[in-house]
């Protein structure tokens, strides 16, 4: 089974939520989500972080289509028309396979992901309609 720890690539360091992050960083293990539509084709979407190609294969299965071997997967983006940030980090890795429902990892507790959330909250708290 493939690991579900991804390497994330910051695509835009100009946004207040990503300016303090390194170019790439390891994520906490979690359940990733993918999208049918290519978000890059929407002119209002600005992708800030995506899964780096060094992460592949990525996923835990058990179905083969749940393991990604290539592709483009944005995980953090903003919409230029709103002061919003979408963070697609899924949730904690949980042992469903052995039916223990034990938490195997925590989405929080990763220094860089925590920095992303804190900086995003600080940006939300600023006055004005800044939509970088």
N, C-alpha and C positions, 0 to 999 in steps of 0.2 A: 504494500500500500504506500502511496506517495505521501511525503510529509506535507503538512498544511501550514508550515511556517513560510511566509513569503518575504521576499526582499522587495521593499517599496522604493520607487524612484520619484523624487520630487521634481515635477515638471515646471513648476513656477514658484520661485522664491520671493516674488514680489508681493504676494498676498500676505496680509498680517498673520494669518494662521500658519503659514509655512516658512516665513523668513528666518526662523531660528532652527530649522531642521537641516540635517546634513543632506547631501545629494541623494544618498541611498541609505536605507536602514532596514534592519530585520523587524518584521512584525511579530506580535504575539500570535500564537496559533489560534485560528478561529475558522468559522465557516464562511467562506467567501461566496459572493453572489455575482452573477454575470447578467448582462443586459442583451436583449435581442437587437436593439437599435444602437448604432454606432454614435455615441455621444459627441464625437468630434465633428459630426456633420451638422450639429445644432449650433448656429452662430452665437446663441446666447449662453452656451455652456462654456466655462473655462475650466479645463481639467487641471487640477493642482498636483495630484499624486496618482500614480498607476503602479501596477505590479510589474516589477522588473523582469525581463526575460530570463535572468539567471535563476528564477524561482521554479522553472518548469523541470519536471512535472510537479504540479501543485494540486492538492485535493486529497481526500481520504476515501472516496468511493462510498459505498461498496460497488456502485455501478460504474462501469468504465467511462461513461459520459460525464461523470462527476469529477474526473481527473483531467485537468487541463495540461496539454502538452505544448501549446503555443497559443498565440493570440494577444490581443490588446484588452486589458482589463483596468479601466479607471476605478479608483476606490475613493477618491475625494475630489469633489468639484463644487463650483459655485455657478450661479446663474446671474448674469450681468444685470438683469432686470430687478433683482431682489437682493436684500442683504441676507443671504442664506449660505449655508455650507452643508453639503451632503457628505456624510462620512460612512462609507460602505465597508465597515470592518466586520460585519457579521456579528457573531457572539462567541462566547467562550467555547473552547473545544470540550465536548461532553462525551463520555463513553456510552454511546447508544448501542454500539455493536455488542458489547458484553452485557447489556441490559442492567448496568449498575447506575447509570445516570450520574456518575461521578464527574465532577469538573476536573478536567485535565490541564486547563490553562485559564488564564484570565486576560481579558482584553485590556484591562487597565493594569498598570504595574510595569509597562514598557515605557522607558524614559522618553523616547521620541513620540510615541502615540499620546502619552500624557501631555507632553509639550504642545502637540497639535491641538488637543482639546482645550487646554488652558488658554493658549493664544487665541483660539477661535472664540472662546467665551469673553476674553478681554476685548476682542474686535466687536463682538455683538454689543458690548456695553458702552462703546464709544458713541458719541452723538453724531447726528447727521445720517445721510443715506449713502455712505461710502459703499460702493459695490465693485471693488477691484476684481 
